[in-house]
Amino acid sequence: MTPELMKIAENLVIASKRAYNRGIQTGSGGNVSARIPGTDTMLVKASGGSLGDCTPESFLITDFEGNLIEGSGKPTREAFLHGYIYKVRPDVNAVVHVHSPYAIGYSSTKKDLPLITWHSQLKNPAPYPTLDVHAAMVRPEDVDMVKEMFEKTPAIKAFLLADHGVVAMGRDAVLAEHEAELVEETAQVTFLNKLAEKIGL
């Protein structure tokens, strides 16, 4: 691995371990990736490993379709979505996908997540969209839905997959992970706000 790739991989490790330690991803779920600058390729987590156990060697090089180019293991089945984001969002250099519980709970409503907190409003131009894709995964036939979402909210930093989790984006993996945390915080506050309303506080 070149020094440049090692630096990107180390950033992915930091983001992965933070997501695990912050509790927005447990077990072997979730995946992270980063664009390899100047190419149509990316570093992406191999399928099956835990974000909490990631090392630089946990990441594979694939093309934007998710086809393996280099590394040991099988690319995550979410690689297609990551690659599509890099194709249509040149400002995005990293993607973090996690199964954070409050965000998944909210996504089951199939509604966009409102920016209920001042912090979320400061960081985002519009509510976090929720995509109701078949089998909760983005496949080639779902691309039009993702394309339409980005056309409607071109600067959005994260979105939800109904019943599945958060897809957060950033200039690097650590910033993308921070955005994933903000989505989870926003979902949690939304639940608390609805509870407060219900009990008449």
C-alpha positions, 0 to 999 in steps of 0.5 A: 500500500502506498503512503497515500493509500495508507493515510486514507486507510488509517483515517478509515480505521479511526472513523470505523472505531469511533462509530463502534465505540460511540455505539452507532454500529454493533457487531459486524454490520456497517461499512465505510469507504473512501475515494482514491483521489484521481481514480475511479476506485475506492477503499472499502471495508471487506464484508463480515468484519467488525468496524471495531476491529478494523485495521488498514488491511481490512480495506479492499480496493474496488471500482465504483461498481464494487468489483474487487481490484486488490485485497483479500476478502469480499467487498461489502454488498453496499459497495455499489451505493458507495461507488455511485455516490462518488460518481455523482458527488465529486465533493464527497471523499468518504461514506460511512454507513451504520445501523444506528438504532434511533435513526433506524427506528425513525426511518421505519416511518418512511418520512424524512428526518426533520432538523429538530435541533439547532446543530442539525439546522446549522450543518444541513440545508434540508431534512435528512431524506429517507429512501424506501428502497426494496429490501432496504438496499440500494441496487442498480434499479434504485439509482433513479431514486438516489439521483432524484434525491441528490437533484432535490438536495444536492448538498445533503450530507446524509440520508436514511435507508428505510428500516436499514440505517444511515448513509453519511458523507464527508470530505474524509471518513472522520467527518462522515462519521461525525455526520452519522453521529449527528443523524443519530442524535437528531433522531434521538431528540426527535423521539424525545420531543414526540414523547414530551408532547405526548405526556404534555410537558 
